């Protein structure tokens, strides 16, 4: 409890971090409660097409090429984007932490094998690999999440491995070994909590990049066809880019705000959790 | 008294660039319940490697235990598989280290760390384990143990942390405690407290202590028997009194000569210079053919350079590896 208060004191020292957190909370609130307030299906053709923002008070953000309400789309899209961003990150963390921890703790041939596999994934351009994976398996929420996590776990694995390589040499690990503690317990209960700070910082940025990847996929028409995500909306607006740029710009701003918020939070967490900066 | 722990002819090697290098060579020792045996020697004499070989916690490779036996109640630990060995560690033989500052997990409360140690070997609930952890902290004389148990290591002083380490090591009542330089990192008054605590706990728990140190003051205070190691071999073994009164091996003599002593008169103390042993410990891969200490020994003669003296028991039951003492007896 006391540690939490201490953490908050360090976090709020940076104004940009607080702004980032405020923006993130705003996006989260919209994603959680927005769809309850704004009724209606984002796919419904609610009004006349090409309605500019502000032209009709009932549709403050206007409508797209088929007359679908953009505000409803943005609000529903926030759910999709955040859900995909967070679940892809969680999945990537699961794979990356396990691989990195095993490689860093056991070293030797286990490390060699796991790191070669990691490197194979890293040599392929991530977005291209995600496109290929989604194209092979039918685009759906699940396959998109899996594809994004499949291309992002290697960086987590390398980070965790590096932490483990240094932490496993520390004396407290040695003292766990001499009192007969099992390897699983040492890895997950003793060492892993020590490398949480960099993992937390990295995952906030990973959520942002997962949202961007999902938007990119949807823009290319590889999104889940049943879900209205921000990327899908930009993709729809692309056809009318010259005459009605707002159709792409509004979801673009939504992505910008979310990704910016996550990056600011990540930076703030880095400063607050970095032990070298702890005592100023 | 039957030995609880017996090491026979232990040889530990490390893989170097040109094959295996012997770091511990033919070490024998016996430790009974309730007894304290000290291993002394300079840095690099193989004290810690001997201890880690007993617990088999050296990384293999590069290390390997090439020969010997480590008998605990007659069971050879060197033949056990890793799972069986893990059950021995902490449960029957436990160990504490030199650095109490880094030997505790910085992100876990001290109480939880003891709970972890307890849960590893015993099937008890978390709540029971926590109560036991508090009781253990009380036994190592940590004041206000219940409050201390929920604190993180950085809140405790060096002496306190070493007490926590001892509590962790003793959590499962081991028969043998290996203490590797347990007081080196602590200041003198705290050293004395920790040594007194270890002695007290030894009489309460009845465990045997294998004390590894280069501090002869510590040895004189707590040990009953002493093994002097040099370049991976035992050069002298004796009860603590006779060893200090009459060191047989020139190396032991040198070690004692290099120990500062109190003098009644400050003037006289200033005149008395400490005697140092010239040279340094030879590297394990560049050991001379004869006695390893011969190049630094003031009493060395021809035979010392050509032939290696074996560890031989004298008439009075003491053991030395030196031609001089062996010829005299």
Interface residues (C-beta under 8 A of the other chain):
Chain A: X170 X171 X172 X174 X175 X176 X177 X178 X179 X180 X181 X182 X185 X189 X190 X193 X194 X196
Chain B: X55 X57 X86 X87 X88 X89 X90 X91 X94 X95 X96 X97 X99 X102 X103 X104 X105 X106 X107 X108 X116 X117 X120 X121 X165 X168 X169 X171 X172 X178
